[in-house]
Amino acid sequence: MNPRIYILAVVIILLLLVAGEICHQKYFTRPLHYTELPYNLTFLKGRYDNQFGSYLINSDSSCILVFMDVEKKVNFYNVASGHLESSIDFGKYLKGLQFYSARVIGNRLYLLDIDHKWLYLFQQSGQENCCLDTIYHFDSMLDWKKYYLRCQARNVFEVKGNQLFLAYGIYNARSCLDTAAYLEIDLSKPNDHLLINKVFSYPKEYYRSYHYKTDTWLRFDDSSDQYIGFANNNTLYKASSSESGYSTISFEKQSAFRAFNWSRVNNLAYIRWFVITDESNDNAVILNNNTLLIIKRLRRNEITEECQYEYYILDRNMNTIHHNSFQQAIHPWFCYAWKNGFLVFSEKLDKAFYYETY
């Protein structure tokens, strides 16, 4: 072979390899400015109810964290002053329940009884009064010997106006997936005439039993547009309130999600290692300017390794406008829209970081 042709061929191959490597690199933007704040929530350790979750109520004069303690009291805690302002006892509604979930939206508190398939709607009047308004019954809506509601921490359900979305599954082989991820229910109808639609299918790889964990999340912005994502896949759906159907993107082309080894499905140690160390989209938050924040936990090899997290912020057209790594050890569940960005607490809950995004 002509030496010049040989050298040229080698150079072209090397350039292609370099180009391919560049294409497979994540794209990071300039790190966001953040401010460390002396907000301390360490008192929550051992007292916090994970199923209820936590919510931040912002106003010009205060910053109130709403959470449930192990005594089943809903608490209103002033983060800035460090004082508990009021509590409401919900013990009579939760007595004997194994699984439940909640949402605080404006002056409404929604409590989902997963065991009995009931939804309680409470109207709040101040921080000390919470009156039961309506009970919705879903126990006869489906054959619950065939279907079930997914107990996926803070993401079992979402509600906007009269539209309720329930994360559900169907008892079958392996991943327990139906044709869709959510049940959409119109709450404006009588209990015995509730309208049900199955919406938002899983990405195809889920139906090939690629994943063990099938958690999802759904968020609404102020225009009632819906964003739907998955814990172990970077696919993101957006459904507009003014248009039919939904658009689909992958907010990150590069990922490190593992394929589950189903031959070890009865090995609890393997399942624990797999779930804790696999890459995961741990939280999603709609910010005050209707941009979407996604917090990704990176893959680890061992459970004992420190967790590393990245943030993605997408505009309303689902374009990534900010992406970088958190420099601190954070707690992804304690993250809230706040002022011109978001507030996220440290892993130990002993401080907070305010990230400005706009």
Legacy VTK file of the C-alpha trace (Angstrom):
# vtk DataFile Version 3.0
C-alpha trace
ASCII
DATASET POLYDATA
POINTS 358 float
0.000 0.000 0.000
1.141 3.515 -0.751
2.582 4.933 2.545
0.800 8.243 2.037
-2.574 6.532 1.603
-1.858 4.385 4.675
-0.970 7.413 6.804
-4.027 9.301 5.532
-6.293 6.344 6.390
-4.816 6.136 9.908
-5.317 9.886 10.432
-8.953 9.699 9.255
-9.651 6.760 11.609
-8.098 8.643 14.532
-10.140 11.743 13.742
-13.310 9.658 13.615
-12.461 8.085 16.978
-11.852 11.501 18.516
-15.079 12.871 17.024
-16.990 9.880 18.359
-15.500 10.374 21.814
-16.499 14.045 21.778
-20.046 13.142 20.770
-20.236 10.744 23.690
-19.236 13.389 26.246
-21.791 15.210 28.353
-22.163 18.905 27.678
-21.811 21.105 30.762
-22.729 24.771 31.032
-21.226 27.373 33.334
-21.895 26.422 36.994
-24.788 28.272 38.580
-24.139 30.799 41.317
-25.246 29.618 44.733
-25.467 30.993 48.259
-25.106 28.900 51.397
-27.848 29.540 53.958
-27.924 28.549 57.663
-31.236 26.692 57.410
-31.170 23.579 59.562
-33.522 20.595 59.330
-31.484 18.022 61.249
-34.345 17.685 63.732
-36.240 15.797 60.989
-33.951 12.773 61.210
-35.981 9.949 62.643
-39.126 12.103 62.715
-39.865 12.647 59.033
-42.601 10.691 57.219
-41.250 9.820 53.756
-44.633 8.835 52.327
-46.120 12.273 52.991
-43.125 14.167 51.589
-42.429 17.852 52.206
-43.521 21.112 50.579
-42.257 24.675 50.720
-44.786 27.515 50.925
-43.187 30.803 49.876
-44.368 34.325 50.601
-42.718 37.731 50.817
-42.473 37.500 54.597
-41.923 33.810 55.346
-40.733 30.441 54.101
-42.816 27.596 55.532
-41.893 23.917 55.225
-44.878 21.553 55.413
-44.085 17.992 56.486
-45.575 15.082 58.423
-43.857 13.585 61.464
-43.943 9.990 62.694
-46.872 10.866 64.975
-48.928 11.643 61.845
-49.086 15.371 62.484
-48.793 17.796 59.575
-46.380 20.508 60.686
-45.798 24.049 59.453
-42.178 24.965 60.155
-40.685 28.428 59.572
-37.357 27.616 57.941
-35.850 31.086 58.384
-36.714 31.553 62.078
-36.341 27.895 63.002
-39.711 27.737 64.772
-42.626 25.327 64.452
-45.624 27.559 63.823
-48.483 25.023 63.965
-49.452 21.349 63.664
-52.561 19.458 62.542
-53.231 15.898 63.690
-54.048 13.532 60.796
-53.836 10.367 62.876
-57.508 9.458 62.513
-57.230 9.390 58.711
-53.998 7.355 58.663
-54.682 4.924 61.485
-53.907 1.389 60.369
-52.786 2.421 56.869
-49.690 0.860 55.373
-49.380 2.976 52.204
-50.462 6.548 51.490
-49.266 9.688 49.751
-50.040 13.408 49.843
-49.905 16.684 47.933
-50.102 20.255 49.198
-51.303 22.575 46.418
-52.196 26.140 47.372
-54.751 25.952 50.175
-55.620 22.327 49.390
-54.191 19.166 50.891
-54.776 15.898 49.039
-54.307 12.634 50.941
-54.339 9.386 48.953
-55.233 6.221 50.883
-53.467 3.644 48.710
-54.686 0.709 50.791
-58.393 1.435 50.249
-58.153 3.488 47.003
-59.654 6.674 48.476
-58.614 10.291 47.934
-59.309 12.875 50.647
-59.461 16.561 49.762
-58.937 19.009 52.642
-59.360 22.768 52.477
-56.888 24.759 54.545
-57.862 27.967 56.295
-54.660 29.314 57.780
-52.122 26.933 59.270
-54.265 25.559 62.088
-57.535 24.715 60.325
-57.860 21.933 57.793
-61.402 20.829 56.949
-62.356 17.705 55.032
-64.077 18.782 51.818
-64.539 15.687 49.608
-63.771 11.959 49.543
-63.301 10.288 46.158
-63.696 6.508 45.994
-61.691 4.469 43.469
-62.173 1.060 45.070
-64.682 -0.059 42.420
-63.061 1.803 39.525
-60.842 -1.118 38.443
-60.315 -4.746 39.315
-57.727 -4.184 42.049
-56.890 -7.879 42.099
-55.450 -7.270 38.647
-54.207 -3.677 38.972
-52.388 -1.820 41.741
-51.176 1.693 42.580
-47.424 2.138 42.502
-45.928 2.984 45.903
-43.158 5.171 44.492
-42.427 7.510 47.406
-43.579 11.066 46.621
-44.704 10.342 43.060
-47.778 8.130 43.427
-50.164 10.795 42.153
-50.433 14.349 40.846
-53.439 16.622 40.597
-54.226 19.827 38.728
-57.705 21.326 38.904
-60.105 18.424 38.363
-57.549 16.163 36.688
-55.989 13.425 38.808
-53.131 11.217 37.614
-52.405 7.936 39.421
-49.235 5.908 38.835
-50.333 2.302 38.455
-49.290 -1.145 37.312
-50.764 -4.509 36.430
-49.861 -7.839 37.966
-48.033 -9.839 35.331
-44.561 -11.145 34.584
-41.527 -9.235 35.771
-41.937 -5.454 35.575
-45.740 -5.344 36.080
-46.309 -2.817 33.291
-49.603 -2.102 31.580
-49.949 -0.258 28.275
-49.510 3.084 30.079
-47.880 4.552 33.189
-50.783 6.646 34.554
-54.522 6.588 35.050
-56.065 9.971 34.239
-59.291 10.613 36.184
-61.757 13.491 35.847
-62.723 14.411 39.429
-65.528 16.702 38.269
-67.697 13.639 37.612
-69.686 11.775 40.306
-67.874 8.952 42.089
-69.848 6.317 40.233
-69.213 7.942 36.833
-65.520 8.837 37.027
-63.922 8.994 33.583
-60.676 7.038 33.286
-57.996 7.165 30.607
-54.706 5.292 30.466
-51.989 7.767 29.443
-48.243 7.972 28.792
-46.617 4.711 27.779
-43.243 3.631 29.075
-40.229 3.787 26.718
-39.838 0.576 24.726
-36.863 -0.720 26.700
-39.078 -1.110 29.784
-41.266 -3.590 27.929
-38.147 -5.585 27.090
-37.588 -6.038 30.852
-34.417 -3.949 30.720
-35.228 -2.234 34.036
-36.133 -3.469 37.497
-37.133 -0.072 38.904
-40.073 1.442 37.004
-40.694 4.648 38.982
-42.115 7.666 37.165
-42.841 11.292 37.966
-45.294 13.881 36.639
-45.247 17.651 37.130
-47.495 20.569 36.091
-46.379 24.105 35.318
-48.547 27.205 35.806
-50.076 26.760 32.340
-51.190 23.204 33.212
-48.652 21.738 30.785
-47.540 18.276 31.949
-43.993 16.937 32.135
-43.573 13.182 32.571
-40.271 11.478 33.263
-38.753 8.203 34.448
-36.310 7.365 37.204
-34.191 5.063 35.024
-34.555 6.526 31.557
-33.824 9.997 30.163
-36.982 10.143 28.040
-39.142 13.163 28.822
-42.735 13.748 27.684
-44.497 17.091 27.526
-48.256 17.378 27.064
-49.742 20.816 26.441
-53.127 21.747 27.852
-53.978 23.420 24.533
-52.900 20.613 22.195
-53.598 16.903 21.803
-50.888 14.300 22.168
-47.451 14.932 23.603
-43.888 15.604 22.459
-40.913 13.443 23.381
-37.222 14.168 23.910
-34.219 12.661 25.651
-32.858 15.404 27.905
-29.474 13.633 28.138
-28.094 11.451 25.343
-25.422 9.846 27.511
-26.477 7.622 30.381
-25.117 4.899 32.623
-28.284 2.993 33.494
-27.638 -0.687 34.114
-29.614 -3.591 32.678
-31.119 -5.689 35.441
-30.009 -9.325 35.675
-33.341 -11.123 36.027
-31.649 -14.422 36.833
-30.836 -12.805 40.214
-34.335 -11.461 40.913
-34.578 -13.563 44.098
-31.248 -12.280 45.421
-32.186 -9.471 47.824
-28.583 -8.351 48.273
-28.207 -7.942 44.511
-31.510 -6.000 44.245
-30.467 -3.666 47.074
-27.076 -3.027 45.456
-28.654 -2.529 42.025
-31.327 -0.037 43.146
-29.020 2.007 45.387
-26.054 2.260 42.990
-27.737 2.538 39.572
-28.028 5.912 37.872
-31.357 7.538 38.737
-33.344 10.695 38.001
-34.161 11.290 41.660
-36.304 14.414 41.584
-37.998 16.923 39.298
-39.173 20.407 40.303
-41.055 23.092 38.371
-39.375 26.411 39.186
-41.160 29.733 39.603
-40.459 30.784 36.005
-41.898 27.479 34.678
-38.537 25.946 33.865
-37.978 22.321 34.848
-35.233 21.168 37.221
-34.154 17.504 37.097
-31.719 16.108 39.676
-29.784 13.043 38.517
-27.908 10.686 40.835
-24.858 9.242 39.084
-24.028 5.563 38.979
-21.731 4.087 41.627
-19.932 0.780 41.895
-20.389 0.291 45.628
-23.084 1.267 48.109
-20.463 2.819 50.379
-19.337 5.327 47.723
-20.507 8.903 48.179
-23.462 9.912 46.000
-22.759 12.418 43.239
-25.543 14.496 41.655
-26.017 16.646 38.562
-28.684 19.234 37.786
-30.424 19.859 34.467
-32.654 22.873 33.885
-34.890 22.829 30.807
-36.909 25.662 29.326
-40.528 25.307 28.213
-39.387 23.994 24.823
-37.461 21.262 26.677
-34.071 22.683 25.723
-31.346 22.270 28.343
-30.228 25.743 29.465
-28.191 24.739 32.535
-26.358 21.499 33.313
-23.583 20.891 35.804
-22.584 18.955 38.906
-23.490 19.795 42.464
-20.285 20.591 44.331
-21.908 19.776 47.654
-23.350 16.585 49.124
-27.078 17.273 48.721
-30.376 15.604 49.637
-32.377 15.453 46.361
-35.752 14.992 48.086
-35.381 18.276 49.974
-35.348 20.545 46.942
-37.906 23.277 46.245
-38.661 26.131 43.865
-37.535 29.306 45.637
-37.242 32.935 44.486
-35.281 33.050 41.189
-34.117 29.464 41.317
-34.231 26.599 43.779
-33.381 25.755 47.366
-31.724 22.401 48.089
-30.624 21.070 51.460
-27.392 19.278 52.250
-27.303 15.526 52.664
-27.109 15.974 56.452
-29.912 18.611 56.367
-27.700 20.964 58.386
-27.580 23.742 55.770
-29.224 24.829 52.522
-27.994 26.127 49.169
-29.863 28.667 47.077
-29.073 28.305 43.367
-30.011 31.231 41.128
-31.153 30.100 37.683
-32.572 33.284 36.141
LINES 1 359
358 0 1 2 3 4 5 6 7 8 9 10 11 12 13 14 15 16 17 18 19 20 21 22 23 24 25 26 27 28 29 30 31 32 33 34 35 36 37 38 39 40 41 42 43 44 45 46 47 48 49 50 51 52 53 54 55 56 57 58 59 60 61 62 63 64 65 66 67 68 69 70 71 72 73 74 75 76 77 78 79 80 81 82 83 84 85 86 87 88 89 90 91 92 93 94 95 96 97 98 99 100 101 102 103 104 105 106 107 108 109 110 111 112 113 114 115 116 117 118 119 120 121 122 123 124 125 126 127 128 129 130 131 132 133 134 135 136 137 138 139 140 141 142 143 144 145 146 147 148 149 150 151 152 153 154 155 156 157 158 159 160 161 162 163 164 165 166 167 168 169 170 171 172 173 174 175 176 177 178 179 180 181 182 183 184 185 186 187 188 189 190 191 192 193 194 195 196 197 198 199 200 201 202 203 204 205 206 207 208 209 210 211 212 213 214 215 216 217 218 219 220 221 222 223 224 225 226 227 228 229 230 231 232 233 234 235 236 237 238 239 240 241 242 243 244 245 246 247 248 249 250 251 252 253 254 255 256 257 258 259 260 261 262 263 264 265 266 267 268 269 270 271 272 273 274 275 276 277 278 279 280 281 282 283 284 285 286 287 288 289 290 291 292 293 294 295 296 297 298 299 300 301 302 303 304 305 306 307 308 309 310 311 312 313 314 315 316 317 318 319 320 321 322 323 324 325 326 327 328 329 330 331 332 333 334 335 336 337 338 339 340 341 342 343 344 345 346 347 348 349 350 351 352 353 354 355 356 357
